[in-house]
Amino acid sequence: MIRGKKKMSTALSAALIVSMLATGVIVAIQGTTTLEVAKSAGDKKVEVIK
Protein backbone atom coordinates (compact mmCIF):
# COMPACT_ATOMS: atom_id res chain seq x y z
CA MET A 1 0.00 0.00 0.00
CA ILE A 2 2.75 2.46 0.95
CA ARG A 3 4.64 1.88 -2.30
CA GLY A 4 1.51 2.55 -4.35
CA LYS A 5 0.89 5.81 -2.52
CA LYS A 6 4.46 6.97 -3.16
CA LYS A 7 4.09 6.30 -6.89
CA MET A 8 0.85 8.28 -6.91
CA SER A 9 2.42 11.30 -5.21
CA THR A 10 5.37 11.15 -7.63
CA ALA A 11 2.98 11.06 -10.60
CA LEU A 12 0.97 13.93 -9.12
CA SER A 13 4.04 16.09 -8.55
CA ALA A 14 5.27 15.33 -12.08
CA ALA A 15 1.86 16.29 -13.50
CA LEU A 16 1.95 19.52 -11.48
CA ILE A 17 5.40 20.41 -12.82
CA VAL A 18 4.33 19.67 -16.40
CA SER A 19 1.16 21.75 -16.08
CA MET A 20 3.14 24.63 -14.53
CA LEU A 21 5.63 24.50 -17.40
CA ALA A 22 2.81 24.44 -19.96
CA THR A 23 1.16 27.41 -18.26
CA GLY A 24 4.46 29.29 -18.32
CA VAL A 25 4.90 28.61 -22.03
CA ILE A 26 1.34 29.73 -22.80
CA VAL A 27 1.79 32.92 -20.74
CA ALA A 28 5.08 33.63 -22.52
CA ILE A 29 3.47 33.17 -25.95
CA GLN A 30 0.53 35.40 -25.01
CA GLY A 31 2.92 38.02 -23.64
CA THR A 32 4.97 38.14 -26.85
CA THR A 33 1.87 38.33 -29.08
CA THR A 34 0.47 41.12 -26.91
CA LEU A 35 3.78 42.98 -27.24
CA GLU A 36 3.78 42.51 -31.02
CA VAL A 37 0.19 43.77 -31.28
CA ALA A 38 1.08 46.81 -29.16
CA LYS A 39 4.13 47.47 -31.34
CA SER A 40 2.15 47.22 -34.60
CA ALA A 41 -0.55 49.49 -33.11
CA GLY A 42 2.17 51.97 -32.16
CA ASP A 43 3.62 51.84 -35.69
CA LYS A 44 0.17 52.52 -37.15
CA LYS A 45 -0.25 55.54 -34.86
CA VAL A 46 3.12 56.85 -35.99
CA GLU A 47 2.07 56.49 -39.64
CA VAL A 48 -1.18 58.37 -38.97
CA ILE A 49 0.74 61.20 -37.28
CA LYS A 50 3.11 61.44 -40.27
C-alpha positions in Angstrom: 0.0 0.0 0.0 2.7 2.5 1.0 4.6 1.9 -2.3 1.5 2.5 -4.4 0.9 5.8 -2.5 4.5 7.0 -3.2 4.1 6.3 -6.9 0.8 8.3 -6.9 2.4 11.3 -5.2 5.4 11.2 -7.6 3.0 11.1 -10.6 1.0 13.9 -9.1 4.0 16.1 -8.6 5.3 15.3 -12.1 1.9 16.3 -13.5 1.9 19.5 -11.5 5.4 20.4 -12.8 4.3 19.7 -16.4 1.2 21.8 -16.1 3.1 24.6 -14.5 5.6 24.5 -17.4 2.8 24.4 -20.0 1.2 27.4 -18.3 4.5 29.3 -18.3 4.9 28.6 -22.0 1.3 29.7 -22.8 1.8 32.9 -20.7 5.1 33.6 -22.5 3.5 33.2 -26.0 0.5 35.4 -25.0 2.9 38.0 -23.6 5.0 38.1 -26.9 1.9 38.3 -29.1 0.5 41.1 -26.9 3.8 43.0 -27.2 3.8 42.5 -31.0 0.2 43.8 -31.3 1.1 46.8 -29.2 4.1 47.5 -31.3 2.1 47.2 -34.6 -0.6 49.5 -33.1 2.2 52.0 -32.2 3.6 51.8 -35.7 0.2 52.5 -37.2 -0.3 55.5 -34.9 3.1 56.8 -36.0 2.1 56.5 -39.6 -1.2 58.4 -39.0 0.7 61.2 -37.3 3.1 61.4 -40.3 
